[in-house]
Amino acid sequence: MPPAQTHRAAEVYSLAFPDEDVIDRYVDGLLAGRREWLQAVLERSRRYDAFIAEQLEERGLPRELAFLPALESGFQPRALSPRGAAGLWQLMGNTASPLGLRMDHWIDERRDFWKATQAALAKLEDNHRRFGDWPLALAAYNCGAGKLSRIIRQNPGQDYWSLRRKGVLPRETAAFVPQFMALARILGHPGRHGLKVGWDPRARWARVAVDGSVDLRILARESGVPLDVLADANPELNFFMTPPKVYGYMLKVPAQHHRAVEETLAAAAVPLMDFAVHVVKAGDTLSEIAESFSVTVAMVLEFNPSVKPLALRIGSKILVPRTGPQTSGRRVG
């Protein structure tokens, strides 16, 4: 993990910072007008920086890349851009899916800080192999490798900074790299820039295999781990419920709660899923039943594989997972 370099020795970087005035201007602008935001971002980063630093070290990547989520999301895993990018690393759906991240009615793994970090770093590695340096790799992360390749073909022999001066980069991409480098300079040496440096231990994480759907509310009650801790650690879940067994879901927990959660999940006698039973009435449709329980039709069908949506039988029983307030049905057990 990179040290919080707050002393007055020479600043040390593993990523080359060019002598470009635009970086200095962004540094000055951030410190002059967004100091409170910088402090908030620095504090939020402490939840994830140890994990990200370990991933960077394993891959041999520049440690300054740990500050990319500051620019992308302000270290907010539930961040969603107007264009639909999501998570700490602001991954688009068409980028996330080829990287193995799942997005469906149960889950959006772009919001999974563990998997999204691995996916984003794999993308950055691939960009670096393709374009040969980090400014271009970062530019491709922002505007897309295909678009950047077309720009380079039309302007051969140009590096990022030459392309920027030439005015051929998209406006957002022209700002993206110097903004990232300004943030990396500030957050890499926060004390030097007047930010308060916390000395509490950084968050450490563990993952626990979940063998099927588990209601986080019941897990919190049985394990003694607060519900907000479990929910905040797993923001990729669309409900307070983990997905079915076929997902092979790994629940993330702060390391200090690892044993409590693992032991609770291992206690087979503890029911960790809450269902309701809906008795089909005349005029019922599967979509109306699902809506009344605040779930999707696909979720109902996963727990009722024999049900035919267009041929519901009056009096038959449908098992519905409880994800929130219900208007009908009764609890199982």
C-alpha positions, 0 to 999 in steps of 0.5 A: 500500500502506498504510504501517506507521504506527508513529510517534506521529503521529495515526492515519489511517484510510480507514474511519470508526471509530465511537465504540463501547465494544465496539471498545475492549473487543475491542482490549483483549482481543486485546492482553491474551490473543492477542498471539502470535496477532496477531503470527503473523497479522501475519507471515502477512499479509506474503505477501498484503498488497501484492497485496490493497492493490493490489486495494483501491487499484484499486477505490477501497476502504478500505484497512482491508478488507485486514485482513478475512482476519485475522478470517476465516482468520488469513491462512491460505489453506487454512483451512476452517471447520466450516460449509465456508467456505474460503480467506483470505476464508472464502467459502462454496460458494454465494457463491463459485460465482456470483462465478466461482470454480471448485470441482471435483475438480481445484481449489478457487479459494476457496483461490486468494488471487488470485482469491478476493481479487478475488471477495471484494472484488467481493462487498464492493463489491456489499454496499456499493452495496446497503446504503449503508455499510461496517458493513452491508456487512461484516455482510452479508458475514458473515450474507448479504445476504438475511438482513440485508435481511430484518432491515432490512425488519423494523427500518426506518431502523436502521444497523448499530450500532442493529441491534446494540444492539437485539439483532436481528442474529445473534450472530456478526454482532453480534460480527463488525464490531466484531472486524474494526474492532478488528483493523484498528486493531491491525494497521493500527498494529502498532508502537503496540500492541507488535507486531514490525514486519518490514522485509523486502520484502513478497511480490510475485507473478506469474502464468504461463499453463499450457497443460495439466496440469503436475506441480508436482514435475516443474516444480520439478525442471526449473525449480529452484524449490522444490516447497514454494514452488510448492505454497504459492503455489497451495493451490487445487490438490487435487493436485500437478498443474494442471488440463487446458488447458480451465481456462486455469489461471494458476500463481502464483509469487513474482515472483523465480521468474517467469522460471525457471517461464515458461522451463521451461514454454515448453521444449516438449521438457521433459515436465511430466506424469507418467502411468501406464498401467494394463492392464485385467484381468478384474474391474477397475472404473474406480472401483477403478483410480482409487482405486488411483492416488489420483485420481478417476474424472472425472480418469481419464475426462478423459484417456481420453475413449473409455473406457466406464466400464461396458464396460471391455475386458480388455487395453485400456490406460488412461492415469492421471495420477500424483498421489501414491503408486501401487500399479499401472501403469507410467510412460509414456516 
